[in-house]
Amino acid sequence: MTELSAPQIGPILQRQRKARGLTLQQLAAVSGVSKSMLSQIERGEANPTFAVLWSLTRGLQIEISALLQGSESSPGGSAIEIVPPEHTPEIRSADGSCQLRILSPPSLAGTVEWYDVEIAGHGRLDSAAHAPGAVEHFTVLSGQFVIASGSSRYPVKAGETARYPVDVPHSICNELDQPARGLMVLLYQKVRQERGST
């Protein structure tokens, strides 16, 4: 769950860099990301990991949402925002077996996040512990998964929803031969506390 594939990141990165009057060499110096990698990202020839994106946002002194914001506002100031499929950021596992499409807006990162998850046959998505109190809600849309959270492990079938703590190491595994798909919602403790106080 490390690689980000978003066609608009290259042009956005270039605009943010030029707006600050930075050369590739200067941004490399302040971000710790090599000049050659920066050049490849800007040309759309490399997909940055979240670690690289984090380094770039620290170097540019911007929020990560500024790089992930791939969509444009609707014409005429409409209250309805449409995000085309090609502008929806994707995360892929290192082996390519897991694909997560980020459906939630960047402004909600760290509060509530939701993803369209597809895992190839016999693929597995392993995740480290999230922030204390974080909980995931995973609805199986097709196929079947095995959800593990800490020492607990349970199969979940199409139409079922699993809710489980993710402030411990956790995983989602497709033990079947065919690809399987689900909707994941990640809810952080801060939001849960606010809801509980209303």
N, CA and C of each residue as an Amber inpcrd file, in Angstrom:
protein
   594
   0.8440000  -1.1900000   0.0000000   0.0000000   0.0000000   0.0000000
   0.8810000   1.2420000   0.0000000   1.7410000   1.3410000  -1.0140000
   2.7320000   2.3940000  -0.9590000   2.7700000   3.2880000  -2.1810000
   2.2530000   2.8370000  -3.3030000   2.4790000   3.5880000  -4.5340000
   1.2550000   4.3780000  -4.9480000   1.4670000   5.6130000  -5.3190000
   0.3490000   6.4670000  -5.7130000   0.3820000   6.6790000  -7.2150000
  -0.7650000   6.4980000  -7.8630000  -0.8590000   6.7080000  -9.3020000
  -1.9040000   7.7800000  -9.5600000  -1.4540000   9.0010000  -9.8130000
  -2.3780000  10.0970000 -10.0680000  -1.7850000  10.9840000 -11.1530000
  -2.3610000  10.9680000 -12.3640000  -1.7800000  11.6760000 -13.5050000
  -1.5490000  13.1510000 -13.2660000  -2.3530000  13.7930000 -12.3930000
  -2.2560000  15.2350000 -12.2340000  -1.1630000  15.6780000 -11.2640000
  -0.5300000  14.7590000 -10.5580000   0.4620000  15.1630000  -9.5580000
   1.6620000  15.8520000 -10.1970000   2.1130000  15.3520000 -11.3590000
   3.2760000  15.9520000 -12.0190000   3.0910000  17.4340000 -12.3220000
   2.0370000  17.7960000 -13.0650000   1.8040000  19.2130000 -13.3630000
   1.5770000  20.0660000 -12.1110000   0.8780000  19.4980000 -11.1110000
   0.6320000  20.2550000  -9.8790000   1.9380000  20.5030000  -9.1440000
   2.7750000  19.4870000  -9.0720000   4.0830000  19.6440000  -8.4230000
   4.9000000  20.7210000  -9.1300000   4.8990000  20.6860000 -10.4600000
   5.6670000  21.6700000 -11.2170000   5.1500000  23.0880000 -10.9610000
   3.8070000  23.2440000 -10.9190000   3.2360000  24.5690000 -10.6550000
   3.6110000  25.0650000  -9.2630000   3.5250000  24.1740000  -8.2730000
   3.8640000  24.5640000  -6.9010000   5.3370000  24.9420000  -6.7880000
   6.1850000  24.1980000  -7.4690000   7.6250000  24.4890000  -7.4320000
   7.9420000  25.8270000  -8.0930000   7.3790000  26.0480000  -9.2800000
   7.6610000  27.2920000 -10.0100000   7.0540000  28.5040000  -9.3150000
   5.8950000  28.3000000  -8.6460000   5.2690000  29.4050000  -7.9340000
   6.1650000  29.9150000  -6.8040000   7.0520000  29.0540000  -6.3270000
   7.9770000  29.4320000  -5.2530000   9.3550000  29.7940000  -5.7830000
   9.4750000  29.8060000  -7.1230000  10.7450000  30.1880000  -7.7330000
  11.8580000  29.2020000  -7.4830000  11.5060000  27.9170000  -7.3210000
  12.5120000  26.8990000  -7.0240000  12.8950000  26.1280000  -8.2850000
  14.1750000  25.8530000  -8.4340000  14.6280000  24.9540000  -9.4880000
  14.4820000  23.5240000  -8.9830000  14.6060000  22.5610000  -9.8760000
  14.5740000  21.1590000  -9.4630000  15.6730000  20.8750000  -8.4360000
  16.8490000  21.4580000  -8.6720000  17.9780000  21.2420000  -7.7590000
  17.6710000  21.8120000  -6.3700000  17.0450000  22.9760000  -6.3230000
  16.7190000  23.5970000  -5.0390000  15.6560000  22.8060000  -4.2880000
  14.6290000  22.3300000  -5.0180000  13.6030000  21.5290000  -4.3570000
  14.1910000  20.2090000  -3.8710000  15.0960000  19.6470000  -4.6500000
  15.7570000  18.4100000  -4.2190000  16.5100000  18.6340000  -2.9120000
  17.1470000  19.8000000  -2.7900000  17.9300000  20.0960000  -1.5990000
  17.0580000  20.2450000  -0.3550000  15.8920000  20.8910000  -0.4950000
  15.0510000  21.1370000   0.6840000  14.1280000  19.9580000   1.0090000
  13.8870000  19.0850000   0.0190000  12.9620000  17.9700000   0.2530000
  13.6680000  16.6420000   0.5150000  14.9130000  16.5280000   0.0410000
  15.6110000  15.2560000   0.1780000  15.2650000  14.2560000  -0.9080000
  14.4430000  14.6830000  -1.8820000  14.0900000  13.8340000  -3.0240000
  15.0390000  14.1710000  -4.1680000  15.6060000  13.1730000  -4.7950000
  16.6160000  13.4220000  -5.8170000  16.0680000  14.2310000  -6.9850000
  16.9390000  14.9780000  -7.6210000  16.5620000  15.7990000  -8.7680000
  16.0000000  14.9420000  -9.8970000  16.6130000  13.7750000 -10.1290000
  16.1460000  12.9070000 -11.2110000  14.7460000  12.3700000 -10.9180000
  14.4670000  12.0290000  -9.6500000  13.1360000  11.5590000  -9.2810000
  12.1050000  12.6780000  -9.4550000  12.4560000  13.8910000  -9.0240000
  11.5590000  15.0370000  -9.1810000  11.2150000  15.2520000 -10.6530000
  12.2380000  15.1750000 -11.5010000  12.0240000  15.3760000 -12.9300000
  11.0960000  14.3090000 -13.5040000  11.2770000  13.0620000 -13.0790000
  10.4360000  11.9680000 -13.5690000   8.9890000  12.1380000 -13.1080000
   8.7940000  12.5840000 -11.8630000   7.4370000  12.7890000 -11.3480000
   6.7420000  13.8940000 -12.1290000   7.4530000  14.9960000 -12.3680000
   6.8530000  16.1210000 -13.0860000   6.4760000  15.7470000 -14.5160000
   7.2500000  14.8490000 -15.1240000   6.9620000  14.4190000 -16.5030000
   5.9480000  13.2680000 -16.5450000   5.4950000  12.8080000 -15.3740000
   4.5430000  11.7090000 -15.3250000   5.1520000  10.3610000 -15.6070000
   6.4730000  10.2440000 -15.4260000   7.1680000   8.9940000 -15.7080000
   7.4170000   8.1610000 -14.4550000   7.0660000   8.7030000 -13.2710000
   7.2580000   7.9690000 -12.0170000   6.0750000   8.2300000 -11.1010000
   5.6680000   7.2120000 -10.3760000   4.5870000   7.3320000  -9.4000000
   5.1910000   7.4920000  -8.0050000   5.0000000   8.6300000  -7.3600000
   5.6130000   8.8470000  -6.0500000   4.9340000   8.0410000  -4.9530000
   5.7160000   7.5510000  -4.0020000   5.1420000   6.9030000  -2.8310000
   4.6600000   7.9850000  -1.8780000   3.9050000   7.5860000  -0.8540000
   3.4480000   8.5570000   0.1290000   4.6320000   9.1740000   0.8690000
   5.6850000   8.3780000   1.0840000   6.8760000   8.9170000   1.7600000
   7.4920000  10.0460000   0.9370000   7.5490000   9.8620000  -0.3780000
   8.0930000  10.9010000  -1.2570000   7.1840000  12.1230000  -1.2560000
   5.8580000  11.8860000  -1.3290000   4.9250000  13.0100000  -1.2980000
   5.0590000  13.8070000  -0.0070000   5.2170000  13.0910000   1.1030000
   5.3640000  13.7740000   2.3940000   6.6160000  14.6560000   2.3890000
   7.7280000  14.1340000   1.8640000   8.9630000  14.9140000   1.7950000
   8.7890000  16.1470000   0.9210000   8.0590000  15.9980000  -0.1860000
   7.8310000  17.1240000  -1.0880000   6.9720000  18.1960000  -0.4280000
   5.9290000  17.7750000   0.3060000   5.0670000  18.7670000   0.9520000
   5.8100000  19.5010000   2.0560000   6.7150000  18.8010000   2.7270000
   7.5250000  19.4870000   3.7630000   8.4630000  20.4890000   3.0990000
   9.0670000  20.0970000   1.9700000   9.9860000  20.9890000   1.2850000
   9.2910000  22.2110000   0.6960000   8.0600000  22.0070000   0.1840000
   7.3010000  23.1050000  -0.4120000   6.4830000  23.8770000   0.6160000
   6.3920000  23.3100000   1.8370000   5.6030000  23.9050000   2.9310000
   4.1300000  24.0470000   2.5290000   3.5890000  22.9390000   2.0390000
   2.1700000  22.8920000   1.6750000   1.5630000  21.6310000   2.2800000
   0.2230000  21.5630000   2.2710000  -0.4640000  20.3660000   2.7330000
  -0.4190000  19.3130000   1.6310000  -0.4680000  18.0460000   2.0240000
  -0.4170000  16.9680000   1.0370000  -1.6260000  17.0280000   0.1030000
  -2.7400000  17.5830000   0.6020000  -3.9350000  17.7020000  -0.2370000
  -3.6900000  18.5910000  -1.4520000  -2.7410000  19.5190000  -1.3410000
  -2.4490000  20.4140000  -2.4630000  -1.8550000  19.6480000  -3.6430000
  -1.1770000  18.5290000  -3.3600000  -0.6260000  17.7110000  -4.4400000
  -1.6130000  16.6660000  -4.9180000  -2.5070000  16.2190000  -4.0280000
  -3.4630000  15.1890000  -4.3960000  -4.7120000  15.7470000  -5.0530000
  -4.9100000  17.0670000  -4.9900000  -6.1290000  17.6770000  -5.5210000
  -6.0820000  17.6220000  -7.0380000  -6.6820000  16.5910000  -7.6130000
  -6.5820000  16.4030000  -9.0560000  -7.7470000  16.9520000  -9.8350000
  -8.8360000  17.3140000  -9.1550000 -10.0250000  17.7350000  -9.8930000
 -10.1590000  19.2400000  -9.9350000 -10.8820000  19.7130000 -10.9140000
 -11.1630000  21.1370000 -11.0580000 -12.5930000  21.4070000 -10.6130000
 -12.8640000  22.6180000 -10.1860000 -14.2210000  22.9660000  -9.7750000
 -15.1490000  22.9210000 -10.9750000 -16.3890000  22.6150000 -10.7210000
 -17.3740000  22.5550000 -11.8060000 -17.6170000  23.9430000 -12.3760000
 -17.9120000  24.0470000 -13.6780000 -18.1550000  25.3480000 -14.2870000
 -19.3300000  26.0550000 -13.6250000 -19.2450000  27.3770000 -13.5490000
 -20.3470000  28.1690000 -13.0260000 -20.5040000  28.1150000 -11.5290000
 -19.5130000  27.5780000 -10.8220000 -19.5880000  27.5380000  -9.3700000
 -20.6640000  26.5890000  -8.8640000 -20.9190000  25.5130000  -9.5760000
 -21.9500000  24.5580000  -9.1840000 -21.6080000  23.9310000  -7.8410000
 -22.6580000  23.5970000  -7.0840000 -22.4600000  22.9600000  -5.7840000
 -22.0860000  21.4950000  -5.9450000 -22.2120000  20.9680000  -7.1660000
 -21.8850000  19.5630000  -7.4150000 -20.4990000  19.4780000  -8.0380000
 -19.6090000  18.7550000  -7.3780000 -18.2490000  18.5630000  -7.8980000
 -18.1440000  17.1620000  -8.4700000 -17.6800000  17.0540000  -9.6860000
 -17.4970000  15.7640000 -10.3390000 -16.0010000  15.4960000 -10.4750000
 -15.5710000  14.3430000  -9.9820000 -14.1660000  13.9440000 -10.1080000
 -14.0940000  12.8280000 -11.1450000 -13.4970000  13.0850000 -12.2980000
 -13.3900000  12.0530000 -13.3390000 -12.5430000  10.8760000 -12.8490000
 -12.7670000   9.6780000 -13.3920000 -12.0040000   8.5040000 -12.9660000
 -10.4950000   8.7030000 -13.0710000 -10.0670000   9.3820000 -14.1340000
  -8.6100000   9.5620000 -14.3240000  -8.0010000  10.5230000 -13.3150000
  -8.8370000  11.2730000 -12.5860000  -8.3320000  12.1880000 -11.5620000
  -8.4790000  11.6200000 -10.1540000  -8.9760000  10.3910000 -10.0520000
  -9.1070000   9.7540000  -8.7420000  -7.7930000   9.0820000  -8.3930000
  -7.1120000   9.5400000  -7.3270000  -5.8050000   8.9500000  -6.9780000
  -5.9340000   7.4730000  -6.6290000  -4.8980000   6.7240000  -6.9480000
  -4.8650000   5.3010000  -6.6460000  -3.6020000   4.9580000  -5.8680000
  -3.7480000   3.9930000  -4.9740000  -2.6070000   3.4440000  -4.2580000
  -2.4880000   1.9920000  -4.6820000  -1.2920000   1.5630000  -5.0230000
  -1.0710000   0.1570000  -5.3830000  -0.0150000  -0.4450000  -4.4600000
  -0.2210000  -1.7120000  -4.1310000   0.7820000  -2.4070000  -3.3280000
   2.0280000  -2.6330000  -4.1730000   3.1390000  -2.9210000  -3.5330000
   4.3990000  -3.0870000  -4.2430000   4.3280000  -4.2100000  -5.2710000
   3.5590000  -5.2710000  -4.9710000   3.4800000  -6.3920000  -5.9140000
   2.3550000  -6.2260000  -6.9370000   1.5970000  -5.1250000  -6.8250000
   0.5490000  -4.8400000  -7.7870000  -0.7400000  -5.6100000  -7.5800000
  -0.8410000  -6.4150000  -6.5220000  -2.0320000  -7.2380000  -6.3140000
  -3.1870000  -6.4680000  -5.6710000  -2.8780000  -5.3470000  -5.0330000
  -3.9080000  -4.5720000  -4.3420000  -3.9980000  -3.1670000  -4.9290000
  -5.2270000  -2.7240000  -5.1980000  -5.4590000  -1.3800000  -5.7150000
  -6.5020000  -0.6860000  -4.8600000  -6.1590000   0.4960000  -4.3480000
  -7.0970000   1.2910000  -3.5640000  -7.3180000   2.6140000  -4.2780000
  -8.5540000   2.9030000  -4.6440000  -8.8930000   4.1920000  -5.2380000
  -9.3880000   5.1020000  -4.1260000  -8.7590000   6.2740000  -3.9840000
  -9.1000000   7.1930000  -2.8990000 -10.3330000   7.9890000  -3.2990000
 -11.4850000   7.6730000  -2.7000000 -12.7440000   8.3210000  -3.0510000
 -13.0200000   9.5540000  -2.2020000 -12.4480000   9.6170000  -1.0120000
 -12.6870000  10.7580000  -0.1180000 -11.8680000  11.9600000  -0.5600000
 -12.3550000  13.1850000  -0.2910000 -11.5990000  14.3850000  -0.6700000
 -10.3610000  14.5420000   0.1930000  -9.2890000  15.1190000  -0.3520000
  -8.0540000  15.3040000   0.4170000  -8.2600000  16.0730000   1.7160000
  -9.2360000  16.9730000   1.7510000  -9.4560000  17.7900000   2.9500000
  -9.8670000  16.9520000   4.1580000 -10.3440000  15.7270000   3.9430000
 -10.7770000  14.8700000   5.0520000  -9.7070000  13.8840000   5.4990000
  -8.5300000  13.9180000   4.8560000  -7.4540000  13.0030000   5.2410000
  -7.1270000  13.1540000   6.7210000  -7.0630000  12.0190000   7.4070000
  -6.7690000  12.0430000   8.8340000  -7.9980000  12.1670000   9.7070000
  -9.1890000  12.2780000   9.0930000 -10.4360000  12.3250000   9.8710000
 -11.3330000  11.1710000   9.4360000 -11.8820000  11.2480000   8.2200000
 -12.6450000  10.1520000   7.6340000 -12.1290000   9.9380000   6.2110000
 -11.8000000   8.7080000   5.8730000 -11.3030000   8.3970000   4.5340000
 -12.0400000   7.1780000   4.0180000 -12.3550000   7.1590000   2.6990000
 -12.9640000   5.9680000   2.1330000 -12.3280000   5.6080000   0.8090000
 -12.2810000   4.2940000   0.5640000 -11.5380000   3.7440000  -0.5580000
 -12.3240000   2.6410000  -1.2500000 -12.1780000   2.5750000  -2.5650000
 -12.6440000   1.4410000  -3.3540000 -11.4560000   0.4850000  -3.4190000
 -11.6130000  -0.7170000  -2.8590000 -10.4970000  -1.6530000  -2.7320000
 -10.7100000  -2.8480000  -3.6510000  -9.7130000  -3.1750000  -4.4460000
  -9.7480000  -4.3890000  -5.2560000  -8.4680000  -5.1690000  -5.0260000
  -8.6160000  -6.4540000  -4.7040000  -7.4620000  -7.2980000  -4.4210000
  -7.5180000  -8.5190000  -5.3390000  -6.4270000  -8.7720000  -6.0210000
  -6.3460000  -9.9050000  -6.9510000  -6.4440000 -11.2260000  -6.1870000
  -6.7060000 -12.2990000  -6.9270000  -6.7870000 -13.6100000  -6.3040000
  -5.5290000 -13.9210000  -5.5110000  -5.6970000 -14.3440000  -4.2700000
  -4.6150000 -14.6850000  -3.3510000  -3.7280000 -13.4780000  -3.0020000
  -4.2670000 -12.2910000  -3.2370000  -3.5480000 -11.0700000  -2.8430000
  -3.8490000 -10.7200000  -1.3920000  -3.0110000  -9.8930000  -0.8210000
  -3.1510000  -9.5470000   0.6000000  -2.7000000  -8.1070000   0.8250000
  -3.5080000  -7.3670000   1.5610000  -3.1920000  -5.9820000   1.9080000
  -2.8500000  -5.9190000   3.3910000  -1.5770000  -5.7650000   3.7050000
  -1.1190000  -5.6650000   5.0920000  -0.9280000  -4.2010000   5.4510000
  -1.3920000  -3.7980000   6.6240000  -1.2790000  -2.4110000   7.0580000
  -0.7410000  -2.3470000   8.4800000   0.1040000  -1.3590000   8.7240000
   0.5900000  -1.1050000  10.0730000  -0.5200000  -0.4360000  10.8810000
  -0.3290000  -0.3490000  12.1800000  -1.3260000   0.2750000  13.0460000
  -1.5150000   1.7370000  12.6860000  -2.7870000   2.1850000  12.6650000
  -3.1140000   3.5920000  12.4640000  -3.1410000   4.2990000  13.8220000
  -3.6510000   5.5260000  13.8490000  -3.7000000   6.3130000  15.0770000
  -4.5590000   5.6110000  16.1360000  -4.2770000   5.8530000  17.4200000
  -5.0600000   5.2320000  18.4970000  -6.5570000   5.4830000  18.3270000
  -7.3560000   4.4260000  18.4850000  -8.8060000   4.5500000  18.4010000
  -9.3760000   4.4660000  17.0000000  -8.5290000   4.3570000  15.9680000
  -9.0250000   4.2980000  14.5890000  -9.7540000   2.9860000  14.3350000
 -10.8360000   3.0610000  13.5420000 -11.6510000   1.8930000  13.2220000
 -11.9030000   1.8720000  11.7130000 -11.8810000   0.6680000  11.1300000
 -12.2210000   0.5100000   9.7180000 -13.5640000  -0.1920000   9.5910000
 -14.3190000   0.2100000   8.5700000 -15.5710000  -0.4430000   8.2040000
 -15.3610000  -0.9500000   6.7790000 -15.4470000  -2.2530000   6.5840000
 -15.1710000  -2.8150000   5.2620000 -16.3780000  -3.6060000   4.7830000
 -16.9820000  -3.1400000   3.6810000 -18.1360000  -3.8100000   3.0780000
 -17.6830000  -4.5610000   1.8400000 -17.9460000  -5.8590000   1.7870000
 -17.5500000  -6.6800000   0.6490000 -18.5790000  -6.5130000  -0.4680000
 -18.1160000  -6.0370000  -1.6160000 -18.9910000  -5.8250000  -2.7700000
 -19.0380000  -7.0480000  -3.6780000 -17.9190000  -7.7550000  -3.7840000
 -17.8770000  -8.9760000  -4.5860000 -16.7940000  -9.8910000  -4.0340000
 -16.9980000 -11.1930000  -4.1850000 -16.0170000 -12.1450000  -3.6950000
 -16.1130000 -12.3580000  -2.1940000 -14.9820000 -12.6570000  -1.5960000
 -14.9150000 -12.9090000  -0.1640000 -13.5200000 -12.5610000   0.3380000
 -13.4540000 -11.9940000   1.5290000 -12.1710000 -11.6150000   2.1270000
 -12.0310000 -12.2520000   3.5030000 -10.8000000 -12.2960000   3.9750000
 -10.5420000 -12.6400000   5.3730000  -9.9130000 -11.4080000   6.0120000
 -10.5880000 -10.8780000   7.0270000 -10.1140000  -9.6860000   7.7240000
  -9.3810000 -10.1120000   8.9870000  -8.2120000  -9.5470000   9.2130000
  -7.4580000  -9.8040000  10.4400000  -7.1770000  -8.4820000  11.1250000
  -7.4000000  -8.4480000  12.4480000  -7.1230000  -7.2590000  13.2530000
  -6.5190000  -7.7370000  14.5630000  -5.2400000  -7.4280000  14.7600000
  -4.5630000  -7.9550000  15.9260000  -4.5470000  -9.4720000  15.8490000
  -5.0500000 -10.1560000  16.8880000  -5.0780000 -11.6220000  16.9070000
  -6.3960000 -12.1850000  16.3670000  -7.3480000 -11.3120000  16.0100000
  -8.6480000 -11.7650000  15.4960000  -8.5920000 -11.9170000  13.9810000
  -9.3210000 -12.9290000  13.4910000  -9.3380000 -13.2040000  12.0520000
 -10.7190000 -13.7350000  11.7000000 -11.3500000 -13.1910000  10.6330000
 -12.7190000 -13.5980000  10.3430000 -13.0100000 -13.4670000   8.8490000
 -13.6950000 -14.4600000   8.2490000 -14.0840000 -14.3530000   6.8290000
 -15.3040000 -13.4450000   6.6730000 -15.3280000 -12.6800000   5.5820000
 -16.4360000 -11.7620000   5.3180000 -16.8930000 -11.9770000   3.8750000
 -18.1990000 -12.2330000   3.6830000 -18.7460000 -12.5370000   2.3630000
 -19.3830000 -11.3100000   1.7260000 -19.6910000 -11.4250000   0.4410000
 -20.3370000 -10.3340000  -0.3050000 -21.6150000  -9.8980000   0.3980000
 -21.7780000  -8.5930000   0.5780000 -22.9320000  -8.0320000   1.2520000
 -22.7270000  -7.8070000   2.7360000 -21.7090000  -8.4220000   3.3110000
 -21.4400000  -8.2630000   4.7420000 -20.4780000  -7.0980000   4.9840000
 -20.5740000  -6.5070000   6.1690000 -19.6840000  -5.4220000   6.5720000
 -18.9580000  -5.8140000   7.8440000 -17.6560000  -5.6640000   7.8450000
 -16.8400000  -5.9210000   9.0340000 -16.4150000  -4.5880000   9.6240000
 -16.4910000  -4.4560000  10.9440000 -16.0160000  -3.2650000  11.6460000
 -14.9700000  -3.7350000  12.6450000 -13.7900000  -3.1170000  12.6180000
 -12.6910000  -3.6470000  13.4210000 -11.6740000  -2.5510000  13.7290000
 -10.9810000  -2.6730000  14.8630000  -9.9650000  -1.6730000  15.2290000
  -8.7480000  -1.7800000  14.3190000  -8.2040000  -0.6230000  13.9440000
  -7.0050000  -0.6080000  13.1070000  -5.8780000   0.1900000  13.7580000
  -5.9490000   0.3100000  15.1070000  -4.8030000   0.8810000  15.8150000
  -3.8590000  -0.2390000  16.2280000  -4.0130000  -1.3800000  15.5500000
  -3.1250000  -2.5340000  15.6600000  -2.8170000  -2.9840000  14.2330000
  -1.7630000  -3.7800000  14.0140000  -1.5250000  -4.2930000  12.6620000
  -2.7550000  -5.0600000  12.1660000  -3.1040000  -4.8900000  10.8900000
  -4.3080000  -5.5070000  10.3600000  -4.1090000  -5.8420000   8.8880000
  -4.9820000  -6.6830000   8.3620000  -4.8340000  -7.0950000   6.9650000
  -6.1810000  -7.4690000   6.3610000  -6.2360000  -7.3940000   5.0320000
  -7.3920000  -7.8270000   4.2530000  -6.8470000  -8.7880000   3.2050000
  -7.3530000 -10.0180000   3.2220000  -6.7920000 -11.0560000   2.3540000
  -7.8710000 -11.6610000   1.4670000  -7.5580000 -11.8210000   0.1940000
  -8.4360000 -12.5150000  -0.7440000  -7.8680000 -13.9080000  -0.9560000
  -8.5160000 -14.9120000  -0.3760000  -8.0000000 -16.2800000  -0.4590000
  -8.5540000 -17.0390000  -1.6580000  -9.4230000 -16.3970000  -2.4480000
  -9.9830000 -17.0430000  -3.6260000  -9.1020000 -16.8230000  -4.8540000
  -9.4460000 -17.4870000  -5.9590000  -8.6680000 -17.3460000  -7.1960000
  -9.0080000 -16.0770000  -7.9580000 -10.2690000 -15.5980000  -7.8260000
 -10.7210000 -14.4410000  -8.5890000 -10.5010000 -13.1460000  -7.7970000
 -10.4120000 -12.0100000  -8.5030000 -10.3260000 -10.7150000  -7.8130000
 -11.5800000 -10.4730000  -6.9710000 -11.4370000  -9.7480000  -5.8930000
 -12.5610000  -9.4010000  -5.0290000 -12.4960000  -7.9070000  -4.7440000
 -13.6630000  -7.3280000  -4.4190000 -13.7430000  -5.8720000  -4.2930000
 -14.5480000  -5.4880000  -3.0650000 -14.1760000  -4.3550000  -2.4560000
 -14.9090000  -3.8860000  -1.2940000 -14.7930000  -2.3860000  -1.1230000
 -15.6090000  -1.8500000  -0.2130000 -15.5730000  -0.4310000   0.1290000
 -15.0470000  -0.3000000   1.5520000 -13.9570000   0.4240000   1.7260000
 -13.3470000   0.6100000   3.0320000 -13.5550000   2.0400000   3.5150000
 -14.0240000   2.1830000   4.7380000 -14.1520000   3.4900000   5.3770000
 -13.2860000   3.4810000   6.6310000 -12.3750000   4.4410000   6.7200000
 -11.4770000   4.5600000   7.8680000 -11.9070000   5.7520000   8.7080000
 -12.2730000   5.4720000   9.9460000 -12.7920000   6.4970000  10.8440000
 -11.8120000   6.6900000  11.9940000 -11.3400000   7.9200000  12.1720000
 -10.3530000   8.2040000  13.2080000 -11.0240000   8.5560000  14.5350000
 -10.2850000   8.3850000  15.6200000 -10.8180000   8.5750000  16.9660000
 -11.3930000   9.9720000  17.1740000 -10.7450000  10.9960000  16.6120000
 -11.1980000  12.3670000  16.8000000 -12.6380000  12.5380000  16.3500000
 -12.9650000  11.9650000  15.1960000 -14.3190000  12.0600000  14.6620000
 -15.2830000  11.2850000  15.5370000 -14.8740000  10.1250000  16.0080000
 -15.7430000   9.2990000  16.8520000 -16.0530000  10.0150000  18.1600000
 -15.0620000  10.7150000  18.7060000 -15.2830000  11.4490000  19.9460000
 -16.2510000  12.6010000  19.7280000 -16.1050000  13.3170000  18.5950000
 -16.9890000  14.4490000  18.3010000 -18.4260000  13.9630000  18.1310000
 -18.6080000  12.8280000  17.4440000 -19.9470000  12.2780000  17.2420000
 -20.5630000  11.8490000  18.5710000 -19.7350000  11.3230000  19.4770000
 -20.2230000  10.8650000  20.7590000 -20.6330000  11.9850000  21.6780000
 -20.1200000  13.1870000  21.4400000 -20.4080000  14.3270000  22.3240000
 -21.6270000  15.1180000  21.8860000 -22.1970000  14.7780000  20.6950000
 -23.3610000  15.5190000  20.1850000 -24.6660000  14.9090000  20.6820000
